Amino acid sequence: MCCSRDAGMAMVNMSIDMAKEKDDPRYYMDSMKLHKLLYLSQWTMLQKYGSRVFKETIRAHKCGPYVDGIEIIPARRGFAPINQPFDPEEDEIVWPSVARVDVMEQILEEYGWKTTEELIRITKNTTPYLEVKDRITAEHKPEITKESMEKDRPLFQAG
C-alpha cells in the first residue's frame, strides 16, 4: 500500500492523461475533487480486494470526505483544476501497485468527469459518511473507518 500523497499525485497524473485522451477538460481536478475520488477509490479497493489504496485516514467534514496527507498537492499545484502533471522523479512518487492503479482508473472513468459539486453530493450520500456525519463539529472531524467501507457496497463496483 502506498501513501495518500503518492496515490493523489498518481491520480492527478492519470486525470491529466484522461483529459487529453478524451479531449475533455472535465477530467482535470482540483484538490476538493481529488479528496472525493480518492475516497471512492479507497472504498472500492476495500470492497474488491480487502485492502486499502493508501494507509492514511479519511475524515468526514461538512463538505464530505477528506483524505489526510495530501496537503502537498494543493501546496504544489494550487486549488484550481490541475493540468500540470507531477514528475515521478522530481516529486518522488512511489507509484501505486497495478491493482490500485486499475481501481483508480475505473473510478476516474466513472466519476472523473463529474463536477466537484456533484462529487461532494455523491460522497456525502454514501453510507460510511452518513454513519459519522452527525458527529462532525468545528473541532472534531470523525474518521470514516476502513470497517465501515468494508461492510457497505460502493456506488461503483470496480472490475
C-alpha positions in Angstrom: 0.0 0.0 0.0 1.3 3.5 -0.8 0.8 6.8 1.0 -2.1 9.1 0.1 0.2 11.7 -1.3 1.6 9.2 -3.8 -1.9 7.9 -4.7 -3.1 11.5 -5.1 -0.2 12.5 -7.4 -0.7 9.4 -9.4 -4.5 10.1 -9.7 -3.8 13.7 -10.8 -1.4 12.4 -13.5 -4.0 9.9 -14.6 -6.7 12.5 -14.8 -4.5 14.8 -16.9 -3.8 11.9 -19.3 -7.5 11.1 -19.4 -8.5 14.7 -20.1 -6.0 14.8 -23.0 -7.0 11.3 -24.4 -10.7 12.1 -24.3 -10.3 15.8 -25.2 -12.4 16.6 -22.2 -11.3 19.1 -19.6 -13.9 17.9 -17.1 -11.3 15.2 -16.0 -8.9 17.8 -14.7 -9.4 18.0 -10.9 -9.0 20.5 -8.1 -7.9 19.4 -4.6 -11.5 19.0 -3.4 -12.4 16.7 -6.3 -9.2 14.7 -5.6 -10.3 14.1 -1.9 -13.7 12.7 -3.2 -12.1 10.5 -5.9 -9.5 9.1 -3.5 -12.3 8.3 -1.0 -14.3 6.4 -3.7 -11.1 4.6 -4.8 -10.3 3.5 -1.2 -13.9 2.3 -0.7 -13.8 0.3 -4.0 -10.4 -1.1 -3.3 -11.6 -2.4 0.1 -14.6 -4.0 -1.5 -12.8 -5.6 -4.3 -9.5 -6.7 -2.7 -10.0 -6.2 1.0 -7.0 -3.9 1.2 -6.6 -0.2 1.0 -5.2 2.1 -1.7 -3.4 4.2 0.9 -2.8 4.0 4.7 -3.9 7.5 5.8 -7.2 8.3 7.5 -10.2 9.6 5.7 -12.2 12.1 7.8 -15.8 13.4 7.5 -16.0 17.2 7.0 -19.2 19.2 6.4 -18.3 19.1 2.7 -17.7 15.4 2.5 -14.8 13.0 3.0 -11.2 14.4 3.3 -8.1 12.3 2.9 -5.3 13.0 5.4 -1.8 13.5 3.9 -2.4 15.1 0.5 -1.8 18.7 1.6 1.3 18.8 -0.6 -0.8 18.6 -3.7 -2.5 21.9 -3.5 0.7 23.4 -1.9 2.5 22.5 -5.2 -0.3 23.0 -7.7 -2.8 25.4 -6.1 -6.5 24.9 -5.7 -7.6 25.4 -9.3 -8.0 22.5 -11.7 -4.6 20.8 -12.1 -3.3 20.4 -15.6 0.4 20.2 -14.9 1.5 16.6 -14.0 3.7 15.6 -11.2 7.1 14.3 -12.1 7.7 10.8 -10.6 11.4 11.5 -10.0 11.3 15.1 -9.0 8.2 14.7 -6.8 9.5 11.3 -5.5 6.3 9.5 -6.2 6.0 5.8 -5.1 3.7 4.6 -7.8 0.8 2.5 -6.6 0.5 -1.2 -7.5 -1.2 -2.3 -10.6 -4.4 -3.3 -8.8 -4.6 0.1 -7.1 -4.0 1.9 -10.4 -6.7 -0.2 -12.0 -9.2 0.8 -9.3 -8.2 4.5 -9.5 -8.6 4.4 -13.3 -12.0 2.9 -13.0 -13.1 5.5 -10.5 -11.8 8.2 -12.9 -13.7 6.7 -15.8 -16.9 6.5 -13.8 -16.7 9.7 -11.8 -13.7 11.8 -13.0 -15.8 13.9 -15.4 -18.3 14.9 -12.7 -18.0 18.4 -11.2 -16.6 18.9 -7.7 -20.1 19.8 -6.5 -21.6 16.6 -7.9 -18.9 14.5 -6.2 -19.5 16.3 -2.9 -23.2 15.4 -3.2 -22.4 11.8 -4.2 -19.9 11.2 -1.4 -22.0 12.9 1.3 -24.7 10.4 0.5 -22.6 7.3 1.0 -23.4 5.1 4.0 -19.9 5.3 5.5 -20.1 9.1 5.5 -23.7 9.2 6.7 -22.7 6.9 9.7 -20.5 9.7 11.1 -21.8 13.0 9.8 -23.8 13.8 12.9 -20.6 13.8 14.9 -18.9 16.4 12.8 -18.1 19.6 14.7 -15.8 22.6 14.1 -13.2 20.8 16.4 -13.9 17.2 15.5 -13.8 15.5 12.1 -14.7 11.8 12.7 -12.9 9.1 10.9 -14.6 7.2 8.1 -13.3 3.8 9.1 -12.0 1.0 6.9 -14.5 -1.3 8.6 -17.5 0.9 7.6 -16.2 1.0 4.0 -15.7 -2.8 4.0 -19.2 -3.6 5.2 -21.1 -1.3 2.7 -21.3 -1.8 -1.1 -19.8 1.2 -3.0 -21.8 3.1 -5.7 -19.4 1.6 -8.3 -18.0 -1.8 -8.1 -14.6 -1.9 -9.9 -13.8 -4.7 -12.2 
